[in-house]
């Protein structure tokens, strides 16, 4: 288990793009690191048993030192945490969770690479933003999750299902980038939660022989799989 410095939550000025009740940075096409899955509904063990998964879609290892994840809370953005020292190899995931896998309130079987009690994901008006540095110090927006309006784009509280990225080639503030998880792996035995913490769902993977033809650097198909496979991607009401 590797441990990293945890920074306290603090408010930051809202960036200059308006949407609904909040303002935020307009997301450019996703960068080398994307937020690939998250569990905002908690688990049967605890409503705080939440986690976020990152994925390195580039061809090189990415150093996350100084990278910052913010969240929308009560109409303003807060820094949820800043990475002190961490990296993600090409084509690998990086799991961030509230609890270690052996914690009594955790249903994870996969051990997180980063554990922080600062993780708190709302069940409404969800909006996360990942920067390559603290945005107050000029950090650039790398990726985002949801749009801060209403219910999350995907995921479920009953049953407990994760919100999974299905389009890695478009911004995460678009509903068509997400779907409710339909596969289960990385959980304790007899867990009822649905999602794949620490891994990419197999239906999003392509064969290595196809990589030259698609022109991608990693094993993620650069298309909207929700449209191709009929996965439910409508925003919850």
C-alpha positions in Angstrom: 0.0 0.0 0.0 1.3 3.4 -1.0 0.2 6.4 1.0 0.1 10.0 -0.3 -0.3 13.4 1.3 -3.9 14.3 1.8 -4.8 18.0 1.5 -7.8 19.5 3.3 -10.9 20.7 1.3 -10.9 24.4 0.5 -13.0 26.5 -1.8 -11.6 27.9 -5.0 -13.0 30.6 -7.2 -15.5 29.4 -9.7 -14.1 29.3 -13.3 -15.8 31.4 -15.9 -18.3 29.2 -17.7 -22.0 29.2 -16.7 -24.2 26.1 -16.5 -27.3 26.0 -14.5 -26.6 26.9 -10.9 -22.8 26.9 -11.1 -20.0 28.1 -13.3 -17.1 25.8 -14.4 -14.4 25.3 -16.9 -15.5 24.1 -20.3 -14.0 20.7 -20.8 -11.7 20.3 -23.7 -11.5 16.8 -25.3 -10.2 14.5 -22.6 -6.5 14.6 -21.9 -4.1 11.6 -21.3 -5.8 10.8 -18.0 -9.6 10.3 -17.9 -12.0 9.6 -15.0 -13.2 6.2 -16.1 -15.6 5.0 -13.4 -17.0 6.2 -10.0 -19.3 4.9 -7.3 -21.3 7.9 -6.0 -23.9 5.8 -4.3 -21.7 4.1 -1.8 -22.2 0.4 -1.0 -24.2 -2.0 1.2 -21.4 -1.5 3.7 -21.6 2.2 4.0 -22.9 5.2 2.0 -19.4 6.6 2.3 -17.9 3.5 0.6 -17.3 5.6 -2.5 -14.5 5.5 -5.1 -13.1 7.1 -8.2 -11.1 5.3 -11.0 -8.7 7.0 -13.3 -7.4 5.6 -16.5 -4.2 6.4 -18.5 -5.2 6.4 -22.2 -1.8 7.6 -23.4 1.2 5.6 -24.5 3.5 6.8 -21.6 3.5 6.8 -17.8 1.9 9.9 -16.4 3.2 11.6 -13.2 0.3 12.8 -11.2 2.3 14.9 -8.7 0.4 18.1 -8.0 -2.7 17.0 -10.0 -5.9 18.2 -8.4 -9.4 16.9 -8.2 -12.2 19.4 -7.5 -15.9 18.9 -6.8 -18.9 21.2 -6.9 -20.4 21.7 -3.4 -23.1 24.2 -2.5 -22.6 26.2 -5.7 -18.8 26.6 -5.4 -15.8 24.4 -6.3 -13.7 22.8 -3.6 -10.4 21.0 -3.9 -11.1 17.4 -2.9 -7.5 16.4 -2.9 -4.1 17.0 -4.5 -1.8 14.2 -5.3 1.6 14.4 -3.6 3.3 11.6 -5.4 1.7 9.1 -7.8 1.9 7.9 -11.4 -0.2 5.8 -13.8 1.5 3.5 -16.3 0.2 3.5 -19.9 -3.1 1.6 -20.2 -3.5 1.2 -16.5 -6.1 2.3 -14.0 -5.6 4.1 -10.6 -8.2 3.5 -7.9 -9.0 6.2 -5.3 -11.3 5.2 -2.4 -12.5 6.3 0.9 -11.5 3.0 2.6 -8.8 0.4 2.2 -10.1 -2.9 0.8 -9.9 -4.6 4.2 -11.9 -1.9 6.0 -15.1 -3.2 7.6 -17.2 -0.7 5.7 -15.6 -1.5 2.3 -17.0 -3.9 -0.2 -13.9 -3.6 -2.4 -11.7 -6.6 -3.1 -9.4 -4.5 -5.2 -6.9 -2.5 -3.1 -7.0 1.2 -3.9 -3.7 3.0 -4.8 -4.9 6.1 -3.0 -7.1 6.2 0.1 -8.6 9.5 1.3 -11.5 10.3 3.6 -11.9 13.5 1.6 -13.8 11.6 -1.1 -17.4 12.7 -1.0 -19.6 12.3 -4.1 -23.0 13.8 -4.2 -26.1 12.0 -5.4 -27.3 15.1 -7.2 -25.6 18.1 -8.9 -22.5 16.0 -9.4 -19.6 17.7 -11.1 -15.9 16.7 -10.7 -13.0 18.3 -12.5 -9.5 16.9 -12.8 -6.6 19.4 -13.3 -2.9 18.9 -14.0 -2.2 21.4 -11.1 -4.2 23.4 -8.7 -6.4 25.6 -10.8 -5.6 28.6 -8.6 -2.0 28.1 -9.8 -2.9 27.9 -13.5 -3.6 24.2 -13.6 -5.2 23.0 -16.9 -8.5 21.1 -17.0 -7.8 17.5 -18.1 -11.2 15.9 -17.6 -14.6 16.3 -16.0 -17.5 14.2 -14.7 -21.2 15.3 -15.2 -22.6 18.8 -15.4 -23.7 19.7 -11.9 -27.4 19.6 -12.7 -30.0 17.2 -11.3 -29.3 13.5 -10.9 -26.0 12.0 -12.1 -25.8 10.9 -15.8 -25.5 7.3 -14.8 -25.2 5.0 -11.8 -27.9 3.8 -9.3 -28.6 3.6 -5.6 -31.0 0.6 -5.9 -29.3 -1.6 -6.8 -25.8 -0.1 -6.1 -24.3 0.4 -9.6 -21.3 2.4 -10.6 -21.2 5.2 -13.2 -18.8 4.0 -16.0 -17.2 5.9 -18.8 -18.1 4.5 -22.2 -16.7 7.2 -24.5 -13.1 8.1 -23.9 -12.9 10.4 -26.9 -15.4 13.1 -25.8 -15.7 15.3 -22.7 -17.0 13.8 -19.4 -19.6 16.6 -19.0 -21.6 15.0 -21.8 -24.3 12.4 -20.8 -23.4 10.2 -23.8 -19.9 9.7 -22.2 -21.4 7.6 -19.4 -23.6 4.5 -18.7 -24.7 2.6 -15.6 -22.4 -0.3 -14.9 -23.6 -3.8 -16.0 -20.5 -5.9 -15.2 -19.2 -7.0 -11.8 -15.5 -7.5 -10.8 -13.2 -6.3 -8.0 -15.7 -6.8 -5.2 -15.8 -9.0 -2.1 -17.4 -12.4 -2.3 -21.2 -12.2 -2.2 -21.1 -8.4 -2.8 -24.2 -7.2 -4.8 -22.7 -4.0 -6.1 -22.2 -3.7 -9.8 -19.1 -2.1 -11.4 -15.5 -2.9 -12.2 -13.3 -1.0 -9.7 -9.7 -1.1 -10.8 -10.3 -2.4 -14.3 -12.0 -1.4 -17.6 -15.1 -3.4 -18.5 -14.3 -6.0 -21.1 -16.9 -4.8 -23.6 -14.8 -1.6 -23.9 -11.6 -3.3 -24.8 -10.3 -4.1 -28.3 -7.8 -6.6 -29.5 -4.1 -5.6 -29.8 -4.1 -6.5 -33.5 -6.7 -3.8 -34.1 -4.7 -1.1 -32.5 -2.8 -0.2 -35.7 -6.0 0.0 -37.7 -7.7 2.3 -35.1 -4.7 4.5 -34.5 -5.1 4.5 -30.7 -2.3 4.0 -28.2 -4.2 1.9 -25.7 -6.8 -0.8 -25.6 -9.8 1.4 -25.5 -12.0 1.6 -28.6 -12.3 5.4 -29.5 -16.0 5.5 -30.0 -19.3 5.8 -28.1 -20.0 2.2 -27.1 -23.4 3.2 -25.6 -24.7 3.8 -29.1 -23.2 0.6 -30.5 -24.3 -1.7 -27.8 -27.5 -0.2 -26.7 -26.3 0.5 -23.1 -28.8 2.7 -21.1 -27.3 6.2 -21.0 -30.3 8.4 -20.3 -29.9 10.8 -17.4 -31.8 9.7 -14.3 -34.9 11.8 -13.4 
